[in-house]
């Protein structure tokens, strides 16, 4: 009888020692999985919610001296499955989106894309903040990884309408409701 009790204790002790690493591994995996969750998967109400139109145009010369202008159509950014290259403002977003995001383009393309500003806090977001999450460069000498060359530069105009546009402040340009932003690569000023 004494022997079987001793054997039972040894078995329990052995099982206990086997389960300790399994329990530790399960806890570690759980903590890791929680840490991987995007910080902006919050629900609630937005204190800022509006869109800013952006048009990106690329002019390049033809042999006859005229320019051909093409639209650069962003593929989207700041949403799961799309470009998301910075996490600075993750906690300000809602519904698993960065507070600045762009949906994939419409078809047919309407000549501009929409930068959505949806945030659970008031913040002066800038065009530079959006380009950071998109992972692209922004500036007069290099925008969307296209450097200025051969007399062609990047021009930026901002305003509520075509007739009221002014030169923009590039990365420091605030994303303001009812404003539209035009970026153009070319050899003539845009505004």
N, C-alpha and C positions, 0 to 999 in steps of 0.2 A: 504494500500500500504506500509506504513512504517513497518508494522508487517511482511510482506512477505520478505522484504529486510533484516530485522533483522534475520529472520529464515534462509535465504539463507547464510548470513555471518556465522551464527552459524554452519550450515552444512559444509561449506567449512573449517572452523576452526577445526571441529571435524574430517573431512577427513584428514586434514593436520596432526593432532596429531596421527591419526592411521597410516599414511604412514611413519612418521619419524622412528618408530622402524623397519618397514619393510625395508626401505632403508638402515638403519644402519646394520641390519642383512645381507642384500645382500652384502654390502661392506665388512663386516667382513668375510663372507664366501669366497668372491673373494680373499681377501688378504691371507687368510689361504690356499686356494687352490694353489695360486702362490708359497707360501712358501713350499708346499709339493713337488713341482716339483724337481726331481733330478737335482743337480747343473751341472752334466756332460752331460745333454741333449743339448750339443752344437754341432753345425756343424762347419765345417772348415777343415783345412788340418792339418795332424799330422806332427810334427817335429821329432818325434821318432816313428818308427813302425817296430817291429821285434818280433820274438818269441824265447823263451828259453825252451828247452826240459827239463822235469823233470820226473825222474823215482823214485817211492817209492816202496821199497821191504821190506817184512816182513818175516824173517826166524824164524821158531819155531822148536824145537827139537821133534823128534819122540822117541818112547820107545827104538828103536834099536840104538840110538845115532846119527842118521843122521838128517839133517835139511831139512825141506820142505820150499821152498821160494814161497811166494805169492805176487802178485802185489797189492798194494793199489791204487785203481783207483779213483781219485778225481771226484766228481760229477759236478764240475764247480763252478765258483765264479766270482763276479764283474760284473754280468749282471742282468738285471731285471728278477726276478723269481728265481734267484740262490743266494747262500750265498753272503751277502754284509754287513760285520760286522764292517766296519769303514768308515768314510767319510772324512778322512784327505786330500785326493787328489781328491775329487769329481770334482772340477773345472778344473782339468787337463785332464779329460777324454773327449771322443768324442762319439757321437751317443748313448747317454744314457748308457754308459759303464764306469766303473772305468778305470783309465789308465793302471791298471794291471788286466787282466781278463783271465779266463780259460773257454773255451767252454766245454760243456758236452763231455764225452769220446766217442771215435770212437768205432764202432763195426764192426769187431773184434778189440780188444784193441791191439795197436801196440807196447806195452812195455814202452811207455812214454806218458805223456800229454804235452800240449804246453801252457806255460804262455805267453800270448800276452801282449806286451808292446806297447801301442798306446797312445801317449800323445801330447797335444798341446803346451807343454813347455818342455825344456830340464831339466831333473832331474835325479839324480843318484838313481834310484829305487833299492831296495834291496829285497832279498828273504823274509826278515822279513816283509816288506811292503805287499808282496803278502799273506803271512800267516796271517797277521792281517785282510785283507779283507775276507779271507777264514774262519777266526775264529778258527784256529787251532794253537796248540803250536808248537814251533820249537826249538830244542836244543839237545845236546848230551844225556842229561838225560831224556828228554821228548819231543817227536815229535808226532804230530797228536793225542795228548792225551794218548799216550802209553809210560808210564815211563820205564826207564831201570830197569831190574831186573834179578837176578840169573845169572850174568855174561854176559848178553846180553845188548848191548848198541846200540845207534844210531851212524852210521858212515855217513860222508858226503864227497863226492868227486865231484870236478868241473873241467871241461876242455873241449876243443873243440873236443877231441876224447878220446876213451878209453885209448890209450897208453899215453896220455898227461894229465891224470887227477891228481889232487893234492887234499889234504885235503881242505875243504871249510871253510868259515868264518861264517857259520850258519846264523843268522839273519842279519848280516852285509854284507853278500855276495852280491855284486852288480849283478844285472840282466843284462848281457852283451850279445849282439848279437853273435851268433855262439857258445855259450857255452852250455854245457849240465850239468845238476845237477843230481847226484844220491844220494838218501838217502836210507840206508839199516839198518834194525834192525837185529842184529845178534851178534855172538860171535867171529867173525874174522874181522880184518880190511878190508875195501873195497878197499882202494888205498894205 
